[in-house]
Amino acid sequence: MLAALGCMAGAGGIVADLIRHGTLSAPITLTGLFILMQGVIEGLPALSGTNRLTLGKSLLLITAGAGILFLPHFGRPSAAWLLSLLLLLDGGFRVISSGLMRCRRWQIKMSIGCGEFLLCAMIITDWPVPHHILIPVMFIFLLLGWSLNLTKVAWQIHRLPVQSSVATLELFTSKGLREPHGLDYCHPDVNDSTPQQPLNLYIWTPTGSGNVAGSRPWFDRWVAAIDHRGVVSTGHTSLAMGNEIYISLYPEDDIELDLKGFLQTLRARQEFDVAGRLQPSLEQEIRSWCVPDRRISLSHYNQAALRNYWEKYATDTHYNLTSRNCSTSVIQALDVATEGLLGKRGLYGFLTVFNPDFWLLSLIRSRAEGMTWTPGLVMDYCQTLQRLLECPQRAAARKQASGWLRSLRQVRRAPRGIH
């Protein structure tokens, strides 16, 4: 509710700025800051790795954000053109992804993308409303929409039954690629004790599970790879909780498609489902295919919630290349297993909003839910989640702070000597 009130206050501030000065300085500055922060957040993890594509994207965002921040001082039309370019790119992503996948409510998502095209044209042509009025009004409605959504979230959380997952909130179930499944389970509180076996995530990347032809860095990394026969390889993802649970959804009949057939099967609705099967174990999957490229482990998670959820979800083994594939099944189970972990940290849980990994998780999830979860996106998400949850630096800092406090108490309790 405080965040909702903050958004309403921001909208009111833009209105006051518009009435007083008649300029777009406030919304343009906010836009530049947001884009600049997004570029920095995406670029920090890339500095320590070899992902040049992510680093290049972050540099592009930093350049665009800095340009939007400083260009208003030299000429407002230039900043407005930069903003219209960003609207054009985001609208194109929405239209292409919703048109290919035809998921639930795809018409609404495509309409939003077309609306961004329209706003882009109105800003460029300065018609029928000048851009120095149109852009502030656009931000006013955006902030009011955020305020309304946050108010709905607060009300729905207030009414959430005991031992229920936040994933059952109407805000989340109404916006997915398809009707949710497996959420009618008992979600107990997180146990403070660490489980005996870690939660292991296994990833077969598209490039590692096939003989890739050519080099398509963005497509190969986050979507699929194409081998020398022209067959598309999407990779695979699985999740294991010891020997008790192994989540690995696979189509009953292997799907081998060329690029044209692959694009034609990207339909998220239930009528495009095919028969699927659950692999019994990692060992059998390795024998029938190959060793995974990456393993990511989480030491603390909610075993009881994951066990209850999987009993419900595993009753339906239908497979869909877009909305019910191996990666979407793993991510939904991972959400169940990690829900509530930050809440056990008290004040430290709230301090994660100052951790760049927290916002990077949001960026990765928004891209995945705008398209679909793939093994590449799952790997990026889980590596970031592991850093956020394990957080060895914070644990070391807490241990050091505890040592300081213990030493201080010992000094205070020591007998006073004769000076």
N, C-alpha and C positions, 0 to 999 in steps of 0.2 A: 504494500500500500504506500510506503514511503517513496518507492521508486515511481509509482504511478503519479503521486503528487508532484514529484520532481519533474516528470515529463509535462504535466499540466503547467507547472511554473515556467518551464522552458518555452512552451507555446505562448504563454502570456508575455514572456520577455520579448519574443520575436514580434508579437503584435505591438507592444509598446515601442520597440525599436523602429518598426515600420511606420507607425504613426508619427513618431518624433522626428526621425531623420529621413524616412522615405528611401532607405538604402537596404541592401542585402548583406551587410557586413556580418551580422550575427549568424545567420544560417550558413553563409559561405565559410566563416571561421570554424563553425562546428563541423562542417563537412570535411574541411581540410585536416582538422585535428583527428577526426575518426579514421580517415583514410591513411594518414601518417602513422597512427598507432597500429592500424592493421598491418601495414608494411613492416614496422619494427617487430611486431609480435611474430609474424611469419618468418622474418629474417634471422632472428636470434638463434633458433635451433639449427638453421641451415648453415650458420657460420662454422659450427663444429663438425659438420658432415661434408659429404661430397655431392649433395643434391643441388646441382647448379640451376636446375629449372626453378625450384622453389626460391633460391637466392635471387635469380633474375626477376621473378614475379614480385618479390618483396622490394627490390630496388625500383621497379616500375611504380609500385604503390607509394613508396616514399617520395619519388620524384613528383607523382601526381598530387599527393597531399601537400608537399612543400609548394608546388606551383599554385594550388588553389589558395593556400594561406597567404602567399606574397603577391600574387598577381592582382588582387583587388586594389593594392596600393598603386599599381601602375595602370590599370585599365580593367574595369569590371566586365566588359564583354569577353575578354580572354578567359577569365575564371568561369563565366557562364558556359563558354564553349567546352571547357574541360569537364564541367559537370554534365553537360549533355552527352559527351563522349562516354562517360561512365554509365549513364542511363542507357545508352545504346548497347553497350557491351552486356550489361546485366539483363536487359530485355531480350537480347538475342539468345543468351544462355537459357532463360526461362522458356522462350518460345520453342527452341530446338529440343530441349529435354522433354517438355510436356508433349510436344507433337510426336516425338519418337516413341515415348513410353505409354502414352494414353492411360495414365493411372487414374485413380479415383479423383474426381474434381479437377481433371486435367483442363477442362474448358476455363475454369476460374483462373488457374495458373497461367494459361496462355493469354487470357484477357489482361492479367496484370502486366505481362511482358509487352503486349500491344499498347497498353496504357503508357508504359515507359517510352515506347517509340513515339507516341503522340506528344508526351511532354518534351522529349528531345527536339521534335520538330517545332514545337511552340517556342522553345527557348532560342533556337537558331534563327527562326524567322521573326521573332519578337512580335508575334501576332497570335491571337487577338488581344493578348495582355502583355505588356512589357515585362521583360525577364526580371527586372528589379522588383516587381510586384509578384510575379508568378512563383519565383523560387521561394521567397518567404512563406507564401500561402501554402506551397507544397510541403514545406517543413512543418508548418502548423498542423496540417492534417496528419502528417506522419507521427508527430509527437502525441497528438490526441489519440491516434490509433494505438500506439504503444501503451498509453495510459489506460485505455479501455481494456486491452488484453491483459495488462498487469492486474487490473482490478478484478477481472474474471478469474485469473489464477489465484489471487488471494482468497476470493470467495470460495472457489472450488477446493482449495487446500483446507480452508476452515471447515468445510463440510465433509472432508475425506474420512471414511470409516477407519477404525482402528485395524492395524495389520493389513492395510491395502497399499498397493504400489502407486506412486505418483503417476506412473505411465497410464493408469486408468482414468486420469482426468480428461474431461471432455475436450479441453484445448488441444491435447496431444492425439487422442483417438480420432478426432474429426479431421485432422490434417495429414494423415499418413497416406502412403501409396495405395492402401487397400484397407478393408475392414480388419481390425486387430484380432488376434487369436492367442489364446493361452494366458490371458491376463486375469482370469477369474480364479485366482489361487490365493492361499494364505501367505502373506508376506510378513514374517516375524521381524522383530528388531534385530539389528546387527549385534552379534556376540563379540564381547571385548577380547576373548581369547583368540589366538592365531591358529588357524586350521593346521592339521598335521601335514597335509599335502597342499602344495600351491595350485593355483588355477592356471593351467597352461594353455596358451593360444598358439596354434600352429598355422603357418602361412606358406602356401605354395604360390609364388609370384607368377604372373603370366609369362615373363621372360625366362624364369627358371624352370618352368614345367613344359616348355616347348622349344623347338629349334626355330628361333625367330629369324625372319627374313627382313633385311632393311633396318632402319633406325627411325622410330617415331617416339621420341622421349616422352611427350605428354600422354599419348594414347597408350603406349606400352606400360607406362608406370602406373596409371590410375584406371584404365578401362580394360584393355585386352591387347594381346599380341597376336601377330599373324605369322604363321610359319611358312616354310618354303613351298608347301602344297597349297597355300592360300587358305588354310583352315584357321579359324579364330580360336585362341587359347585364352580363357578368362582367369585361369588360376583357381585356387581353392583355399578355404579357410575352415578350421575346426577348433573346437574347444574341449578340454578334458579336465575333469575333476577327479584326480586319482584314477582308480579302476572302476569307480561307481558310475560316472556319467561321461559319455563321449558324444559330443554334438557335431555331426558331420552330415549335412543334408546333401544328397546327390540325386540327379535324375535317374530314373530306372533304366532308361536307355540313353547311352552316351549321345550328347548333342554335338555333332561335328558339322559346322556350318562355314561357308565362305562369308566374306564381309557383307555381301548383299543379303544373304539369308539371316545373318546375325542381326542386322538392323531391322529386318522384318519381324523378328521374334521379340523385340523389345516392347512388350505389352504387359502392363502390370496387373490388369484386372483378372478376376478369377477364371473367366472363360478361356484364358490362355494358359492355364495351369496344365502340367503334365504329371504323370505318375512319378513319385520319387521314392527314395529308400534312405535309410540311416545306416551309415557304416558302423560296424560293431566295435572296432578298436583302431587305434593308431597303427599298431603293428600290422594288422591286416591291410590297412590302407597303404602302408609303405610297401608291403609285398606285392600288392596289385598295381601300384603306380610308381612312386618315387619318394625319396626323403624330402621333407619340407625344407624350404629355404631359411625360415626364421622361426624361432620360438621365443615367446614373450611370457613371463611368469608374473603373477600377482600373489603376494604372500598372504594378504588379508582380504577376505571377502565373506559374503553371507551364504554359508553352505545350506542352511535350512531353506532359505528363500529360493535358491537356485534349484534345490531338489524338488520343492513343491511346484515350482513353475514348469520344470521339465516334464513332470508327470502329466500336466495338462497339454503342453505344447506338442509332445511327441506322439499324441494320438492322431495327428494329422500329418501325413508325410507328402502332401502335394508339393510340387516344385514349380517355381516360376523364375525365369532367368533374371527378371528385374526386381520383383517385389517380394519373392519368397525363395531366395537362393541361399547358398551356404553362408555368405557374409551377413545377410540380414538376420538369419537365425542366430549366428554367433553374437552379433551386436546386441540383439534383444536380450539374449541370455546374459551377456556381460553387463548390461544396464541393470538387470535384476540383481546380479551378484554384487555390484559395487554401490547400489543405491543406499544412501544413508551413511557411508563411511566418513565423509567430511563432517557430518553432524555430530559424530562422536568426538571430534576434536575441540568442541566448544568454540572459543574465540579464534583459535587457529583455523577453524573451518571458514570463518568469515574473511580471514586475512588472505585466503587463496584468490580473492578477486584482484589482488595486487600481483599475482603470479602470472607472467606472460603465458605459461602453459594452459592456464584456465581459459583464457580467451582464444588461444590457438585451438583448443578442443571445440569451442563453439564454432569457429570458422570451418574446421574440418567437417563437423556434423551438418552445418548448413549446406555445404557443398554436396555432401552425400545424400541428404534428404531432398535436395533439389533435383538430384539425378537418381542415383541408387548407390548402395554400399557395394564396394568392390574389394578384393583382397589388398590392393594398394592403399586404399583409403582406410581400411581396417588396420593395416600395419601402422600407418602414420598416427591414427587415433590412439591405438593401444600403447604405442611407444610414449606418446605424450601423456596418456593417462597413467602409465606406470611411473613416469617422472613426478607427476602431481601427487599420486597417492603414496608412493614410497618416500620421496623427498628426503634423501639422506642428508642434504645440507641442513634442512630444518631440524631433523632429528639430532644432528650433531650440535646445532646451535642450542637446542633445548637441553641437551646433556651438559653442554658447557655452562649454560645459565644455571642449571641445577647445581653444578659443582660450585659455582660462585656463591650461590645462596647458602649451600651447606657450609662452605668455609666461613661465610659471614656470621652464620649462627654460632659456629664453634668459637670464633673470635669473641663474640658477645658473651658467650657463656663462660669463657676462660676467666679464672680468678685474677683480680687486679693486683698487680705487683706494687712494690714500694719504689717510687720514682725519686 
